[in-house]
């Protein structure tokens, strides 16, 4: 199936980005995974990806060393996002790791301050350099755009514009922060699509999907946590989001395989689950909920 885009604004372009830089990698599987994912999205949509960054072996070290190593590629990624959104266009991105959001989300918040960020992930990624126990850069990916620490790439994401979906491995610091900031959190379970639709409240939406939000074994991921979403649940949630104005989608943490020597895994079924978002990014929202609360 190939998407036929319908644009309400004929001048609007949809830009596909492939991020190939290392950014807090534990292993070397996510960079080729992002490449395969971008290729499948391109095949489905007819979009030609623009590559940012060059592949390099994983460092697998502390967050500060990882951030400095990734800084040039992250700066290029942010520059691309600035150009996309300044021109009134939309972004689809295949990124290697969640930490790439340190660069993307501040640009989204700057150009679309009223948009909500829907963050699909097994984790909240809300730790700070002071609170992190693992030292993993990806665990700080969302806290930097919220201004909880200074990454050098800006902030601007308001807690009220954040919707967490699928989290089931929260550190105590993150759980307390979610309560204190009244951040909307929709854990795995029945009714995700309806709750998500209600929480969005008719706002523009930018979507981040970490593949470990899914049940283990559906696609290879760095982290594995039981009781995640099925592909059908992800598809239903994407359909609920697509009823709104989708201004961007980024997909991270799809690994080409789980182990050295294993055959590569196809992202076809994942992209099929994302199809409502890829269609919805045209801006053809077909409905508005009547509340902006998190039930």
C-alpha positions in Angstrom: 0.0 0.0 0.0 1.3 3.4 -0.9 0.0 6.6 0.7 -1.6 9.2 -1.5 -1.1 12.5 0.4 -3.9 15.0 0.6 -2.8 18.5 1.6 -5.2 21.1 2.7 -2.4 23.6 2.1 -0.9 23.0 -1.3 2.3 24.8 -0.3 2.9 22.4 2.7 5.7 19.8 2.2 6.2 16.7 4.2 9.9 16.1 4.9 11.4 12.7 5.7 14.6 12.7 7.8 17.0 9.8 8.4 19.2 10.4 11.5 22.3 8.2 11.2 24.5 9.7 13.9 25.3 7.9 17.1 23.6 9.4 20.1 24.0 7.4 23.3 24.1 4.0 21.6 24.6 0.9 23.7 25.1 -1.1 20.5 25.4 -0.8 16.7 21.9 -2.1 15.8 19.8 1.1 15.8 21.6 3.0 13.1 21.0 0.4 10.4 17.5 0.0 12.0 16.7 3.6 11.4 18.0 3.3 7.8 15.7 0.3 7.1 12.8 2.1 8.7 13.3 5.3 6.7 13.6 3.2 3.5 10.2 1.5 4.3 8.5 4.8 5.1 9.9 6.2 1.9 8.6 3.3 -0.1 5.2 3.6 1.5 4.9 7.4 1.2 7.0 8.2 -1.9 9.1 10.6 0.2 12.9 10.7 -0.3 14.8 10.8 3.1 17.4 13.4 3.8 20.2 11.8 5.8 21.7 13.6 8.9 24.8 12.3 10.5 27.3 9.5 9.7 27.3 6.0 11.2 30.0 5.4 13.9 30.5 2.6 16.4 28.7 2.8 19.7 30.6 4.4 22.5 28.4 2.9 25.3 29.6 5.4 27.9 28.3 8.2 30.2 25.7 10.7 29.1 28.0 13.7 29.0 30.6 12.0 26.8 27.8 10.7 24.5 26.2 14.2 24.3 29.5 15.9 23.3 30.2 13.2 20.7 26.7 13.6 19.2 26.6 17.4 19.4 27.6 18.2 15.7 25.0 15.7 14.3 22.4 16.9 16.7 23.1 20.5 15.7 22.5 19.5 12.0 19.3 17.7 12.9 18.0 20.7 14.8 18.9 23.0 11.9 16.9 20.8 9.6 13.9 20.9 11.9 14.2 24.7 12.1 14.0 24.9 8.4 11.1 22.5 8.1 8.9 24.2 10.7 9.9 27.8 9.8 8.6 27.0 6.2 5.3 25.7 7.6 6.1 22.1 6.7 5.7 18.8 8.5 8.4 16.3 9.6 8.6 12.5 9.6 11.8 11.1 11.1 13.5 7.8 11.6 16.1 8.3 14.4 18.5 5.8 15.9 17.9 6.6 19.5 15.5 8.6 21.7 18.2 11.1 22.6 17.9 12.6 19.2 14.7 14.3 20.6 17.0 16.6 22.6 17.4 18.4 19.3 14.0 17.9 17.6 11.6 18.8 20.4 12.8 22.3 21.2 12.3 23.2 17.6 8.8 21.8 17.6 8.0 23.7 20.8 9.4 26.9 19.4 7.4 26.8 16.2 4.3 25.1 17.6 4.1 26.2 21.3 0.5 24.9 21.6 1.2 21.5 20.2 1.2 18.5 22.5 3.9 15.9 22.4 2.7 12.3 22.6 5.6 10.2 23.9 5.2 6.5 23.4 7.9 4.7 25.4 8.4 2.0 28.0 10.2 4.7 30.0 9.5 8.4 30.7 13.1 9.6 29.9 12.6 12.3 32.4 15.7 11.8 34.5 18.3 14.6 34.9 22.1 14.4 35.1 21.6 14.6 38.9 18.9 12.0 39.2 20.1 9.4 36.7 21.2 6.1 38.1 22.2 4.5 34.7 24.0 7.5 33.2 22.3 6.8 29.9 21.8 9.7 27.6 18.5 8.3 26.4 17.0 8.5 29.9 17.5 12.3 29.7 15.9 12.7 26.3 12.7 14.3 27.4 13.8 16.2 30.4 16.1 18.5 28.4 13.4 19.8 26.1 11.3 20.4 29.3 14.1 22.6 30.6 15.0 20.3 33.6 18.7 20.6 32.5 20.7 22.5 29.9 21.6 20.3 26.9 22.7 23.3 24.8 19.8 22.7 22.4 17.1 24.7 24.1 13.8 23.8 25.8 10.3 25.1 25.7 8.2 22.0 26.2 5.5 22.7 28.8 4.5 19.8 31.2 0.8 20.5 30.3 1.7 19.7 26.6 3.2 16.4 27.3 1.3 13.1 27.1 3.2 9.9 28.2 1.8 6.7 26.7 2.8 3.1 27.5 5.4 3.8 30.3 5.8 0.8 32.7 9.4 1.3 34.0 9.5 4.6 35.9 12.3 5.6 38.3 11.1 7.1 41.6 12.3 10.5 40.5 10.3 10.3 37.3 7.2 9.1 39.1 7.3 12.0 41.6 8.0 14.5 38.8 4.9 13.2 36.9 2.8 13.7 40.0 4.2 17.1 40.8 3.9 18.5 37.3 0.6 16.8 36.7 1.9 15.3 33.5 -0.6 13.2 31.7 0.3 9.5 31.8 -1.6 6.8 30.0 -0.2 3.4 31.0 -0.7 0.2 28.9 -4.1 -1.4 29.1 -7.5 -1.2 27.6 -9.0 2.0 26.3 -5.6 3.6 25.3 -7.0 5.1 22.1 -10.1 6.7 23.7 -8.0 8.1 26.6 -5.4 9.5 24.2 -8.0 11.1 22.0 -9.5 12.8 25.0 -6.2 13.9 26.4 -5.1 15.6 23.1 -8.1 17.8 23.3 -8.0 19.0 19.7 -4.5 20.3 19.9 -1.9 19.9 17.2 0.2 16.8 17.9 3.8 15.8 17.5 4.4 12.1 18.1 7.5 10.3 19.4 7.5 6.5 19.3 10.2 4.4 21.0 9.7 0.9 19.8 10.2 -0.5 23.3 6.6 0.7 24.0 5.6 -2.5 22.2 5.4 -6.0 23.7 8.8 -7.8 23.6 9.5 -9.8 20.5 7.5 -7.7 18.1 10.6 -5.8 16.9 14.1 -5.8 18.2 14.8 -3.1 20.8 17.6 -2.3 23.2 15.4 -2.4 26.3 12.8 -5.2 26.8 9.9 -4.8 29.2 6.9 -7.0 29.4 3.2 -5.9 29.2 3.6 -3.4 26.4 1.4 -2.5 23.5 0.4 -4.8 20.6 0.7 -3.7 17.1 -3.1 -3.5 17.0 -3.1 -1.2 20.0 -0.5 1.0 18.5 -2.5 1.2 15.3 -5.6 2.1 17.2 -3.7 4.8 19.2 -2.3 6.2 16.0 -5.8 6.3 14.5 -7.0 8.3 17.5 -4.1 10.8 17.2 -4.7 11.1 13.4 -8.2 12.6 14.2 -6.2 15.7 15.1 -3.7 17.9 13.3 -0.5 15.8 13.2 2.5 18.1 12.7 5.2 15.5 13.0 6.2 11.9 13.8 9.6 10.5 14.9 10.3 6.9 15.4 13.3 5.7 17.4 14.9 2.6 18.8 14.0 0.2 15.9 17.0 -2.2 15.8 17.9 -4.1 12.7 18.5 -7.2 14.9 18.9 -8.2 18.5 22.2 -10.1 18.2 25.3 -10.1 16.1 24.9 -12.5 13.2 21.1 -12.6 13.3 19.2 -11.9 10.1 17.9 -8.3 9.7 14.3 -7.8 10.8 11.8 -6.0 8.5 10.0 -2.9 9.7 7.1 -3.5 7.4 4.6 -4.5 10.1 5.7 -1.6 12.3 5.1 0.9 9.4 1.7 -0.6 8.8 0.8 0.0 12.4 1.9 3.6 11.9 -0.1 4.1 8.8 -2.8 6.3 10.3 -0.1 8.8 11.5 1.6 8.8 8.1 -1.7 9.6 6.5 -2.7 12.0 9.3 0.4 14.1 9.0 -1.2 15.7 6.0 -3.3 17.7 8.4 -6.6 16.2 7.4 -8.0 15.8 10.9 -11.5 14.4 11.0 -12.6 15.0 14.5 -12.1 16.9 17.7 -12.6 15.6 21.3 -14.4 17.7 23.8 -11.9 17.8 26.6 -8.2 18.5 27.1 -7.9 16.6 30.4 -6.1 13.3 31.1 -8.8 10.9 32.3 
